[in-house]
């Protein structure tokens, strides 16, 4: 009887899940298409930003006369704090990707391609792999909101007691007024033009 346990499947890192070998597509005629499902664990975005769930979506790769056109939509969420009520929230992030990716090596000869004419172009690796980790990371960092809200009509916190205004009534007695200023309460504001 075999008592060995089956090998545990090694979990894929985010970098591996966002890397795609496209050598076969580069060898196909112009206009050839590949549709890819993307499923990646959360990226490490540094100490100030965390993903609540992995990255999921679809990509369409189209062979062009120069390389590949990459189009798709990826979605995830990041952990945030509501700027009004300070509640932890799950902020959804949708990343639209549309970019041309150029090779670094000629597929037929293996010779390096001149990259000086377009130094800022997204490039394939020397192994004809499309790496999207940096693009996705940059997109998520840019999508981080300045003042996230748990909902558009979040009332925030009570200035008197600090409780969330949406949690119930907040009736507070009038603040004690300095006796020397009590006479001013009798004056009505005037709206002179």
RAGIUR-V756881 format. One record per pair of residues at least 4 apart in sequence whose ideal C-beta (glycine too) atoms are under 7 Angstrom apart, sorted by the first residue. I is the first residue (numbers start at 0). J is the second residue. Records with the same first field share a line. If there is no record, write none. Layout:
# RAGIUR-V756881
I = J + J
This chain:
# RAGIUR-V756881
11 = 15 + 16
12 = 16 + 40
13 = 17 + 39 + 40 + 41 + 42 + 132
14 = 18 + 132
16 = 38 + 39 + 40
17 = 39 + 130 + 131 + 132 + 135
18 = 128 + 129 + 130
19 = 35 + 128 + 129
20 = 127 + 128
21 = 25 + 60 + 67 + 123 + 127 + 128 + 129
22 = 26 + 127
23 = 27
24 = 31 + 33 + 60 + 62 + 67
25 = 62 + 102 + 106 + 127
26 = 106
27 = 31 + 62
28 = 62
29 = 62 + 63 + 64
30 = 61 + 62
31 = 62
32 = 59 + 60 + 61
33 = 60
34 = 57 + 59
35 = 57 + 58 + 60
36 = 57
37 = 54 + 55 + 56 + 57 + 58 + 73
38 = 53 + 55
39 = 53 + 54
40 = 53
41 = 50 + 52 + 53
42 = 50 + 132 + 135 + 136
44 = 48 + 49 + 50 + 136 + 139 + 140
48 = 77 + 140 + 143
49 = 77 + 78
50 = 75 + 76 + 77
51 = 76 + 77 + 78 + 89
52 = 75 + 76
53 = 75
54 = 73 + 75 + 135
55 = 73 + 74
56 = 71 + 72 + 73 + 74
57 = 71 + 72
58 = 69 + 71 + 96
59 = 70 + 71
60 = 67 + 69
61 = 67 + 68
62 = 67
63 = 67 + 68 + 99
65 = 99 + 101
66 = 99 + 100 + 101 + 102
67 = 100
68 = 99
69 = 96 + 98 + 100 + 129
70 = 96 + 97
71 = 96
72 = 93 + 94 + 95
73 = 94 + 96 + 135
74 = 91 + 92 + 93
75 = 92 + 139
76 = 89 + 90 + 91 + 92
77 = 90 + 92 + 139 + 143
78 = 87
79 = 88 + 90 + 144 + 147
80 = 85 + 87 + 88
81 = 85 + 86 + 88 + 147 + 148 + 149 + 153
82 = 146 + 147 + 148
83 = 148 + 153 + 155
84 = 149 + 153 + 155 + 156 + 163
85 = 156
86 = 149
88 = 147 + 149
90 = 144 + 147
92 = 139 + 142
94 = 135 + 138 + 139
96 = 134
98 = 121
99 = 120
100 = 121 + 122 + 123 + 129
101 = 117 + 120 + 122
102 = 106 + 112 + 123 + 127
103 = 111 + 112 + 114 + 122 + 123 + 124 + 125
104 = 109 + 110 + 111 + 112 + 125
105 = 109 + 110 + 112
114 = 118 + 122
123 = 127 + 128 + 129
124 = 128 + 130
131 = 135
132 = 136
133 = 137
134 = 138
135 = 139
136 = 140
137 = 141
138 = 142
148 = 153
149 = 153
154 = 164 + 165
155 = 164
156 = 161 + 162 + 163 + 164
157 = 161 + 162 + 164 + 169
159 = 169 + 171
160 = 169 + 171
162 = 166 + 169
164 = 169
176 = 180 + 181
